[in-house]
Amino acid sequence: MQNTLPIKLFAAILISSFLSGCGVLAVGGVVAGASVMADRRTPAVQAIDKGIELEAGNALGKRFGDGAHINVTSFNQKVLLTGEAKDADVKSQASAYVKAMKNARSVFNELIVGPNSTFTARANDSYLESKIKTQMIFTEKLPSNSMVIIAEGSSVYLMGILTQNEAEIAKKVASNTSGVKDVYVYFDIISEAEKTRLEKQGKADESQPNSAPQQ
C-alpha cells in the first residue's frame, strides 16, 4: 500500500505529458485525437499568461516565504490564486499584488487561510488534475487544450475559453470524477460563431509555423 501514491503519481505525470501535446493518444486500443484542439488563446495572450504566472509566483514566494503556499494560474489574463495563506492579511496582500499587475484583467482569490499543504496533499492534487484531464480528452468535442484544471483537495477550479455547451459538459465531467466534491468555473463563454472563427485561425497558425516576427 505504501507504493500506491508514487505509482499513481507517475501514471498521472505520464498521462499529462501526452495530454499536453496535440498528438494522438492511444490507450487500450482506443485512439483519442479529435478532442485535442489547439489553444484558443492567441500566442501573444499565452505569453502574457505565462509571464503573469512567473512574475506573480516569484514575487509572492519572496514576499511571504513559508507564510504561504500560493499557486498562480493565468488563463486569458484571468488570474486564479489557490493554495494556503497563514492569515487573512497575507491572503489580502496576495490579491492586491496581482490586481495591480497591468496585464491581469481579473483576479479570483481562492486561497485558504491555514497551514501550508503537505507534499502528499499536493501530489494527490496533481493526480486528481491528471485524472480529470484524462476524462476531458476522451469526451467528444471538448477542447481540452483550451482549458486548465486546478485541484486543491476535493475542490476543482476550471478556466478556459468555451461555448456554453462545452462549459456545461466540462463541469459535468469534472463533477463526476471520483474524489471531486466541488467544482468552480471561471470560463470565458464564446458563441458558436466565435468558436468557428478561433478554430479556423488556429488551423491557419499551424500551417504557418515560421510566421512569427524575426528578432
Secondary structure, DSSP 8 states (H G I E B T S, - for coil): -TTHHHHHHHHHHHHHHHHTSSS-EEETTEEE-TT----SS-HHHHHHHHHHHHHHHHHHHHHHGGGEEEEEEEETTEEEEEEEESSHHHHHHHHHHHHTSTT--EEEE--EESS---HHHHHHHHHHHHHHHHHHHTSTT--GGGEEEEEETTEEEEEEEEEHHHHHHHHHHHHTSTT--EEEEEEEEE-HHHHHHHHHHHHHHHT-TT-S---
